[in-house]
């Protein structure tokens, strides 16, 4: 079973929130007057911040003050995954992961090129919103032009800057301060990735630490701009912050060790979802790396050999399914039902053959 990665959660949460954004909540307060009930309309808005190259565990060590304070009322993880496949996991791939909510097997981006993309079938969040809800306004401010050109083309407002995070922040604050600001504002910072690639993605690297702290201060400025909005008390803001990828060092398993995305620093990202209202609605919820990685070990090998009904045959160790008379056992069974006619024997059991008859031994 593949481990789920949190990159796709970004698109799922954004989609769910924005689908409802035009159906704003109406809160009625009847204080006993005649015909003067006060109706307050609450408008949902999203600020989505992508920090390239922010390794989750290293960002945790930096203890950046804005992120630490937000985590007190947030759903977050320093052990998130950008992907679950053992691949190069570069910027192009992970940008596409985040903004399409799918992996390389669907969106088609695998290297430092968008030439083989499949965005027509698996479009970005901006394209989906444009097609499904054109009344919802989106804005994208990116530090990398190639990201802006290929992944934010359908945003209503879009600006790219030449690896200038300060300019990105300034443009975002201008948008966030506008009376008619976008319902979804996406911001991409790239300096943490640039510094990490040059000198190491480590909190012990002073330049990397300072780059993380600089982004943290920029996030605080954007939140201050939101809080200063005249309509802030009538808005429900979701602040989502995540990194696109971890470092650039592949994890090489030792003899007998199994590769895991959780052990590969290239995949270690951070994720934080924060409800930015006068009284935040989110309770603290942290998702930590599992102490025991599930679904690692040995299992019987099944090999379907017949075209009609795909009967499975147990290979290698014919005693592997023998439970015995004592002990406790957990059995996981997954069944794929194909299209067409099929005839299966007992799902769990032992029998000498597959002809009609009574299964031999334990059956279910």
Phi, psi and omega in degrees: 000136181279141174288137176287145176245154190275351179304317181293338180298327182304307181295321181298315181292319179298316181298314182298320181289315187286335177299330182266354192294331179281338176268069186295148179289138175248122180252116181261135178235102180265107183265013175101357179284170181260109177072018181238032179298134182270125178248120179253123180268126179257121182258129179278136178218155182230134167245114183249117185246123178252125179247104182295135173073016179274096180293124187307309184293327179286323176296321176301318181293328180294329181057052178296129192298319181294314180295320179297316179294320179295324182298340179293341177221056186212161167263118189210165174205137170266358183242029180290164180242135175281335183193162178247000180268151179275079182228180183295333171057043182283183184298314184301312180300312185285329172300315180294322176305310185293317189269350172252340183075017180230177178257182184299330180295341179251309183282344171085359181268118183237335181234203179273057179200144176258010189296329182258022184294156177239045183290344177293325178267328180236079186284169178283169178300326181292319178292318180298316180294317180301319182282321185272323184219074182297347178283346180272125183270134179236152179219143180223128179235115188237148177271350182238119186297321183295327175294312181300318183293325188260338187239351181235018185301330183266009172289146179294321177238130180212133178218138177239145182232151187282079179050040181244092182298325179297320178293323177299312179300316181299316179294321179295318179295322176300316179293316182293336181273347183288145180299321181255050183294160181296154177285327174237120177244118178254136181230130177242124175252141186237351187294327178300319177296317181298314181291319180297317179296330182279322188228003178113135181273064187226141176297335178285346174277111186305319180296320179293316178301314180295325177295319177296317179295326178295316177295320178303317178293324178292323176298318179299319179297320179292322178292324176298322179295322178294315181296335181275355180296135178300334182262010186305320183288348178251020181232150179240101187263133170252117177260119180241126183232131176205163174259154181276328184204171175262229182271194182246018184255112180294147174272123180253110181296146174281176182303126179083355181269148181257136178294139176221140178300329180291340179264353185260112183298340177297334186259352185283108181238177176241155179213135180213129176239123188227130177272107186265088175226167179309323174235101184303138182271343183277140170265150182300130178213113184251134177253108183263160177298133181296140179287331175239116180288122185287159173061042173239130180150208180248156180206160177295148178262122179251138184226106178290128186240351183245133187291328186286309185238004175051053177296139182263139176239137181280125183255167170070291188237101185286350180261001186297329181271004180281111185282316182097179186267345183229166177096169179249141185221146173242129182241127175253130182233125176244130183239126175257121181263113183281170176276135178114191180276139179205154181223115183249148169282192178305142181294319181231116181173185178226130177212156184288331181205184185250011176284165180301139181161181181270130179300146179271131177081207183292137178214159178213000000 
